[in-house]
């Protein structure tokens, strides 16, 4: 049975956020499941969101994400830093993690998997390919059974 979910996207590129958002809207329309998108502009902001700190403290407005999608290269804390933080905190380890990056460097891919990423995709170069990738991501996760994860009290 398909079920909706909340996605946290951490990406510092406004163009990539627009591409992801557009592709997500199209993918959701095709598979007919509700998907809520929350966006942060870097790794530090993603961690604040995950912790429910500051402007993200209201979980009605900013629900705990069921899936985290992060870019690799961001200023300050990058995607690998986010993965490392998630791995260090047991209460967050069950959250599915996707790395979406322009890099296909073997070292980056290896490090991401060592840090617990569930899958690593290279960002497509065309809008059509981006649409197709996001559709497959949404469709896959809409069909999976995932544990219910609530924001833990730290």
C-alpha positions as CSV (number, residue, x, y, z in Angstrom):
1,X,0.0,0.0,0.0
2,X,1.3,3.4,-0.9
3,X,1.7,6.0,1.8
4,X,2.9,9.6,1.9
5,X,5.8,11.1,3.8
6,X,7.8,14.2,4.6
7,X,11.1,14.8,2.8
8,X,13.8,17.0,4.2
9,X,16.0,18.4,1.4
10,X,19.3,20.0,2.3
11,X,20.8,21.8,-0.7
12,X,22.5,25.2,-1.0
13,X,21.7,25.6,-4.8
14,X,18.5,27.4,-5.4
15,X,18.4,26.0,-9.0
16,X,18.7,22.4,-7.6
17,X,16.0,23.1,-5.1
18,X,13.7,24.3,-7.8
19,X,14.5,21.3,-10.0
20,X,13.8,18.9,-7.1
21,X,10.6,20.7,-6.2
22,X,9.3,20.7,-9.7
23,X,10.2,17.1,-10.2
24,X,8.6,16.2,-6.8
25,X,5.3,17.8,-7.8
26,X,5.3,15.9,-11.0
27,X,6.2,12.6,-9.3
28,X,3.5,13.0,-6.7
29,X,0.9,13.7,-9.3
30,X,1.9,10.5,-11.1
31,X,1.8,8.2,-8.1
32,X,-0.9,10.0,-6.2
33,X,0.6,10.1,-2.7
34,X,1.0,13.1,-0.5
35,X,4.6,14.2,0.0
36,X,5.5,17.2,2.0
37,X,8.8,18.9,1.2
38,X,10.9,20.8,3.7
39,X,14.0,22.6,2.5
40,X,17.1,23.7,4.3
41,X,20.0,25.6,2.7
42,X,22.9,23.8,4.3
43,X,24.0,21.1,6.6
44,X,23.8,23.1,9.8
45,X,20.2,24.2,9.1
46,X,19.4,20.5,8.3
47,X,20.6,19.5,11.7
48,X,18.6,22.3,13.4
49,X,15.6,21.0,11.5
50,X,16.2,17.4,12.6
51,X,16.7,18.4,16.2
52,X,13.6,20.6,16.1
53,X,15.6,23.7,17.2
54,X,14.9,27.4,16.7
55,X,12.5,28.2,13.8
56,X,12.0,24.4,13.4
57,X,10.7,23.8,16.9
58,X,7.0,23.6,16.0
59,X,6.6,20.1,14.7
60,X,3.1,20.9,13.4
61,X,4.7,23.4,11.0
62,X,7.9,21.4,10.5
63,X,7.1,17.7,10.9
64,X,9.9,15.3,11.6
65,X,11.1,14.0,8.2
66,X,10.6,10.4,7.2
67,X,13.4,10.7,4.5
68,X,16.4,13.0,4.4
69,X,17.8,14.0,1.0
70,X,21.1,15.9,1.1
71,X,23.5,17.4,-1.3
72,X,27.1,16.6,-0.8
73,X,28.9,19.9,-1.3
74,X,27.5,22.7,0.8
75,X,29.1,25.5,2.7
76,X,29.8,24.9,6.4
77,X,28.5,21.4,7.2
78,X,28.3,19.3,4.0
79,X,26.2,16.2,3.2
80,X,28.8,13.9,4.7
81,X,28.8,15.9,7.9
82,X,25.0,15.5,8.1
83,X,25.4,11.7,7.5
84,X,28.1,11.5,10.2
85,X,25.9,13.4,12.7
86,X,22.9,11.1,12.0
87,X,25.1,8.0,12.4
88,X,26.4,9.3,15.8
89,X,22.9,9.6,17.2
90,X,21.1,6.3,17.6
91,X,17.7,7.9,17.7
92,X,18.1,9.1,14.1
93,X,19.8,6.1,12.5
94,X,16.5,4.6,11.1
95,X,15.7,7.7,9.1
96,X,16.3,6.8,5.4
97,X,19.1,8.9,3.9
98,X,19.7,9.8,0.2
99,X,22.7,11.6,-1.1
100,X,22.0,13.5,-4.3
101,X,25.2,15.1,-5.6
102,X,27.0,16.4,-8.7
103,X,30.0,14.3,-7.6
104,X,30.4,10.7,-8.6
105,X,33.9,10.6,-7.1
106,X,34.5,7.0,-5.8
107,X,35.9,8.4,-2.6
108,X,32.7,10.5,-2.0
109,X,30.5,7.5,-2.8
110,X,32.4,5.2,-0.5
111,X,32.5,7.7,2.4
112,X,28.7,8.3,2.1
113,X,28.0,4.6,2.3
114,X,30.4,4.2,5.2
115,X,28.3,6.9,7.0
116,X,25.1,5.1,6.5
117,X,23.5,6.6,3.3
118,X,20.8,4.3,2.0
119,X,21.5,5.4,-1.6
120,X,23.7,7.8,-3.6
121,X,22.6,9.4,-6.8
122,X,24.5,11.6,-9.1
123,X,22.4,14.7,-10.0
124,X,21.2,14.4,-13.6
125,X,22.2,17.0,-16.1
126,X,18.8,17.4,-17.8
127,X,15.5,18.4,-16.3
128,X,13.8,15.3,-17.8
129,X,16.4,13.0,-16.2
130,X,16.0,14.9,-12.9
131,X,12.2,14.4,-13.2
132,X,12.6,10.7,-13.8
133,X,15.0,10.2,-10.9
134,X,12.8,12.0,-8.4
135,X,9.8,10.1,-9.6
136,X,11.6,6.8,-9.0
137,X,12.7,8.0,-5.5
138,X,9.2,9.1,-4.6
139,X,7.6,5.9,-6.0
140,X,10.1,3.7,-4.3
141,X,9.7,5.2,-0.8
142,X,5.9,5.5,-1.2
143,X,5.8,1.7,-1.6
144,X,8.1,0.8,1.3
145,X,7.3,-0.1,4.8
146,X,9.2,2.3,7.0
147,X,9.3,2.6,10.8
148,X,7.4,5.4,12.4
149,X,10.0,7.8,13.7
150,X,9.0,10.6,16.0
151,X,11.3,13.5,16.9
152,X,13.2,12.2,19.9
153,X,13.6,14.2,23.1
154,X,17.2,15.0,23.4
